[in-house]
Amino acid sequence: MKPAFAGQSDKGLIRAVNQDAYHIDEAGRFFIVADGMGGHAAGQDASRIAKDAICHHLEVGYDQDDTPETLLRTAFIGANTAIMEDQLVHPENADMGTTAVAILLQPGPDGDISQVWCANLGDSRIYRFRNGRLEQLTEDDTWVAQAIKAGVLPADEARDHPWRHVLSQCLGREDMGELEIRCLDVTPGDQFLLCSDGLSEELTDDRIAEELTASKDCDDAATRLIEAAKAQGGRDNITVVLVGL
């Protein structure tokens, strides 16, 4: 069965421009969300360059012999190189960078999706919604997330911590950091949510789950999530991609 999918992006209620970017492969093979950062239009450029580069590598390599893990790693390294090359041409954008998350769907012999691979760098997120339960699948590459993991910061202080947006790694740096790649088990009825932190900063996991439960399809879910985030303040750009199996 072909997956159902939808995506939307909104600049929110405060920001002047939308520095997020996303891609939906119309064949349902892969999906990407990137959240750029940098002065002027630099963040917008960084997320666009990353999205286009990752898309190109996945498009070219999808039916080749590389494993999904190798394909995703090559795509993210290619995106990092593309951003750094653009920084050389436009030195005024030397501070630009971007997060990126992607999922790659692999069909089994019967044509149904048998594996989902995910990759993450930064603090955009991938969630799985299964049987009414929302699970965050990626780890945020932020100072706060590292502090919680090390036991230095209590988890209940993370949501309001002033350093919660400080990234420990992202695309657009000579050392982009350690790319997180995972193979996920799948069950019919699973939904995967890719989002920028404009969604996860405004809505708790419980609220996201409520909106997904109340949605009739992926398009409706994307609309409901963005409107809910804006109702909570919409302080950042908000991008969501939903993939239902």
Summary of the structure (lengths in Angstrom):
residues: 245
radius of gyration: 17.1
end to end distance: 7.8
largest distance: 50.9
contacts: 878
relative contact order: 0.20
helix: 35%
strand: 29%
